[in-house]
Amino acid sequence: MLTALLGATGVLALLTLVPGPDMAIVTKRAVTRGRGDGLRTVAGIAVGLLIWGALTVAGLAALLAASAEVYLAVKVAGAAYLCWLGIRCLWRPGAEPEAELPKAELPEGDRPGARRTGGAWRTGLVANVLNPKIAVFYTGLLPALAPPGLRPAAGMALLVLVHVLLTLVWLGTYVYVLSRARRFFARPRVRRALDRATGLVLIGFGVRVATT
């Protein structure tokens, strides 16, 4: 069972490292609003994965993946959300986030007086909840990777937790690396280029979600 679990963890780790919408969203939040916002976005992403994991274990995600109408509705909503995030990046590239600007040269986004909202957390959560590909990924792959010796539901639940942990470690480390280079990304020219690139990437992912 341990060998099977290690093999499944390796597969999940490779899939976690593949760049996707999550990384684009985390990049935007961490660079423009600081490490704290980036980590809150990662937390929202993790909660979204847990929701899909719970639905998978309960068998509801399989119903969604099997229902063309429901799958299409979630897919269109997810694609629209990603495109909306991308358009926001392109609308005013390089614009400073309102009421959340760091003071002076402080390296973090968590300063006294900064607005405290759940925006970062919600962004990560909604982006994952509206991604039906996670349902297909979990229902199609987890049963095949579930370690023998455990009940199927228990094995899938264990792999969901492993995937969430890998996501937290990977994206959390990525946020930390970005925060170390935040002075570079804070330059107006670099900010504008990053916003344009992020916007195009998010719109591209949105179109891809809608057309596949």
Contacts in CASP RR format, 6 or more apart in sequence:
PFRMAT RR
TARGET T0000
AUTHOR 0000-0000-0000
METHOD contacts of the structure
MODEL  1
MLTALLGATGVLALLTLVPGPDMAIVTKRAVTRGRGDGLRTVAGIAVGLL
IWGALTVAGLAALLAASAEVYLAVKVAGAAYLCWLGIRCLWRPGAEPEAE
LPKAELPEGDRPGARRTGGAWRTGLVANVLNPKIAVFYTGLLPALAPPGL
RPAAGMALLVLVHVLLTLVWLGTYVYVLSRARRFFARPRVRRALDRATGL
VLIGFGVRVATT
1 147 0 8 1.000
1 148 0 8 1.000
1 149 0 8 1.000
1 150 0 8 1.000
2 147 0 8 1.000
4 145 0 8 1.000
4 147 0 8 1.000
4 148 0 8 1.000
5 147 0 8 1.000
5 158 0 8 1.000
5 162 0 8 1.000
7 145 0 8 1.000
8 145 0 8 1.000
8 146 0 8 1.000
8 147 0 8 1.000
8 159 0 8 1.000
8 162 0 8 1.000
9 162 0 8 1.000
9 166 0 8 1.000
11 141 0 8 1.000
11 145 0 8 1.000
12 145 0 8 1.000
12 159 0 8 1.000
12 162 0 8 1.000
12 163 0 8 1.000
12 166 0 8 1.000
13 166 0 8 1.000
15 137 0 8 1.000
16 163 0 8 1.000
16 166 0 8 1.000
16 167 0 8 1.000
16 170 0 8 1.000
17 170 0 8 1.000
20 205 0 8 1.000
21 82 0 8 1.000
21 127 0 8 1.000
21 131 0 8 1.000
21 202 0 8 1.000
21 205 0 8 1.000
21 206 0 8 1.000
22 45 0 8 1.000
22 124 0 8 1.000
22 127 0 8 1.000
22 128 0 8 1.000
22 167 0 8 1.000
22 171 0 8 1.000
23 171 0 8 1.000
23 174 0 8 1.000
24 198 0 8 1.000
24 199 0 8 1.000
24 201 0 8 1.000
24 202 0 8 1.000
24 205 0 8 1.000
25 41 0 8 1.000
25 45 0 8 1.000
25 85 0 8 1.000
25 123 0 8 1.000
25 124 0 8 1.000
25 127 0 8 1.000
25 202 0 8 1.000
26 38 0 8 1.000
26 41 0 8 1.000
26 42 0 8 1.000
26 45 0 8 1.000
26 171 0 8 1.000
26 174 0 8 1.000
26 175 0 8 1.000
27 174 0 8 1.000
27 178 0 8 1.000
27 194 0 8 1.000
27 198 0 8 1.000
28 85 0 8 1.000
28 89 0 8 1.000
28 194 0 8 1.000
28 195 0 8 1.000
28 198 0 8 1.000
29 37 0 8 1.000
29 38 0 8 1.000
29 40 0 8 1.000
29 41 0 8 1.000
29 120 0 8 1.000
29 123 0 8 1.000
30 36 0 8 1.000
30 37 0 8 1.000
30 38 0 8 1.000
30 41 0 8 1.000
30 174 0 8 1.000
30 175 0 8 1.000
30 178 0 8 1.000
30 179 0 8 1.000
31 178 0 8 1.000
31 182 0 8 1.000
31 185 0 8 1.000
31 191 0 8 1.000
31 194 0 8 1.000
32 96 0 8 1.000
32 97 0 8 1.000
32 191 0 8 1.000
32 195 0 8 1.000
33 97 0 8 1.000
33 100 0 8 1.000
33 109 0 8 1.000
33 120 0 8 1.000
34 102 0 8 1.000
34 108 0 8 1.000
34 109 0 8 1.000
34 110 0 8 1.000
34 179 0 8 1.000
34 182 0 8 1.000
35 108 0 8 1.000
35 109 0 8 1.000
35 110 0 8 1.000
35 175 0 8 1.000
35 176 0 8 1.000
35 178 0 8 1.000
35 179 0 8 1.000
36 108 0 8 1.000
36 109 0 8 1.000
36 110 0 8 1.000
36 120 0 8 1.000
36 175 0 8 1.000
37 100 0 8 1.000
37 109 0 8 1.000
37 120 0 8 1.000
38 120 0 8 1.000
38 175 0 8 1.000
39 172 0 8 1.000
39 175 0 8 1.000
40 118 0 8 1.000
40 119 0 8 1.000
40 120 0 8 1.000
40 121 0 8 1.000
41 120 0 8 1.000
41 121 0 8 1.000
41 123 0 8 1.000
41 124 0 8 1.000
42 124 0 8 1.000
42 167 0 8 1.000
42 168 0 8 1.000
42 171 0 8 1.000
42 172 0 8 1.000
42 175 0 8 1.000
43 121 0 8 1.000
43 168 0 8 1.000
44 120 0 8 1.000
44 121 0 8 1.000
44 122 0 8 1.000
44 123 0 8 1.000
44 124 0 8 1.000
44 125 0 8 1.000
44 128 0 8 1.000
45 124 0 8 1.000
45 125 0 8 1.000
45 127 0 8 1.000
45 128 0 8 1.000
45 167 0 8 1.000
45 171 0 8 1.000
46 164 0 8 1.000
46 167 0 8 1.000
46 168 0 8 1.000
47 121 0 8 1.000
47 125 0 8 1.000
47 128 0 8 1.000
48 124 0 8 1.000
48 125 0 8 1.000
48 128 0 8 1.000
48 129 0 8 1.000
49 128 0 8 1.000
49 134 0 8 1.000
49 160 0 8 1.000
49 163 0 8 1.000
49 164 0 8 1.000
49 167 0 8 1.000
50 160 0 8 1.000
50 164 0 8 1.000
51 128 0 8 1.000
51 129 0 8 1.000
52 61 0 8 1.000
52 128 0 8 1.000
52 129 0 8 1.000
52 134 0 8 1.000
52 135 0 8 1.000
52 138 0 8 1.000
52 160 0 8 1.000
53 61 0 8 1.000
53 138 0 8 1.000
53 156 0 8 1.000
53 157 0 8 1.000
53 160 0 8 1.000
54 160 0 8 1.000
55 61 0 8 1.000
55 64 0 8 1.000
55 135 0 8 1.000
56 62 0 8 1.000
56 135 0 8 1.000
56 138 0 8 1.000
56 139 0 8 1.000
56 142 0 8 1.000
56 156 0 8 1.000
56 160 0 8 1.000
57 153 0 8 1.000
57 156 0 8 1.000
57 157 0 8 1.000
57 160 0 8 1.000
59 139 0 8 1.000
61 135 0 8 1.000
61 138 0 8 1.000
61 139 0 8 1.000
62 135 0 8 1.000
62 139 0 8 1.000
63 70 0 8 1.000
64 70 0 8 1.000
64 71 0 8 1.000
64 74 0 8 1.000
64 132 0 8 1.000
64 135 0 8 1.000
65 71 0 8 1.000
65 132 0 8 1.000
65 135 0 8 1.000
65 136 0 8 1.000
65 139 0 8 1.000
65 140 0 8 1.000
71 132 0 8 1.000
71 135 0 8 1.000
74 130 0 8 1.000
74 132 0 8 1.000
74 135 0 8 1.000
75 132 0 8 1.000
75 209 0 8 1.000
75 210 0 8 1.000
76 210 0 8 1.000
77 130 0 8 1.000
78 127 0 8 1.000
78 130 0 8 1.000
78 131 0 8 1.000
78 132 0 8 1.000
78 206 0 8 1.000
78 209 0 8 1.000
79 206 0 8 1.000
79 207 0 8 1.000
79 209 0 8 1.000
79 210 0 8 1.000
81 126 0 8 1.000
81 127 0 8 1.000
81 130 0 8 1.000
82 127 0 8 1.000
82 202 0 8 1.000
82 203 0 8 1.000
82 204 0 8 1.000
82 205 0 8 1.000
82 206 0 8 1.000
82 209 0 8 1.000
83 202 0 8 1.000
83 203 0 8 1.000
83 204 0 8 1.000
83 206 0 8 1.000
83 207 0 8 1.000
85 123 0 8 1.000
85 127 0 8 1.000
85 199 0 8 1.000
85 202 0 8 1.000
86 198 0 8 1.000
86 199 0 8 1.000
86 200 0 8 1.000
86 201 0 8 1.000
86 202 0 8 1.000
86 203 0 8 1.000
87 199 0 8 1.000
87 203 0 8 1.000
88 199 0 8 1.000
89 195 0 8 1.000
89 196 0 8 1.000
89 198 0 8 1.000
89 199 0 8 1.000
89 202 0 8 1.000
90 195 0 8 1.000
90 196 0 8 1.000
90 199 0 8 1.000
90 200 0 8 1.000
90 203 0 8 1.000
92 195 0 8 1.000
93 191 0 8 1.000
93 192 0 8 1.000
93 193 0 8 1.000
93 195 0 8 1.000
93 196 0 8 1.000
94 188 0 8 1.000
94 191 0 8 1.000
94 192 0 8 1.000
94 194 0 8 1.000
94 195 0 8 1.000
95 195 0 8 1.000
99 114 0 8 1.000
99 115 0 8 1.000
100 109 0 8 1.000
100 114 0 8 1.000
100 115 0 8 1.000
101 114 0 8 1.000
102 108 0 8 1.000
102 109 0 8 1.000
102 111 0 8 1.000
102 114 0 8 1.000
103 111 0 8 1.000
105 183 0 8 1.000
107 179 0 8 1.000
107 182 0 8 1.000
107 183 0 8 1.000
108 179 0 8 1.000
128 134 0 8 1.000
131 209 0 8 1.000
133 209 0 8 1.000
138 156 0 8 1.000
138 160 0 8 1.000
142 155 0 8 1.000
142 156 0 8 1.000
142 159 0 8 1.000
142 160 0 8 1.000
143 152 0 8 1.000
143 156 0 8 1.000
145 159 0 8 1.000
146 152 0 8 1.000
146 155 0 8 1.000
146 156 0 8 1.000
146 158 0 8 1.000
146 159 0 8 1.000
147 155 0 8 1.000
147 158 0 8 1.000
150 158 0 8 1.000
178 185 0 8 1.000
184 190 0 8 1.000
185 191 0 8 1.000
185 194 0 8 1.000
END
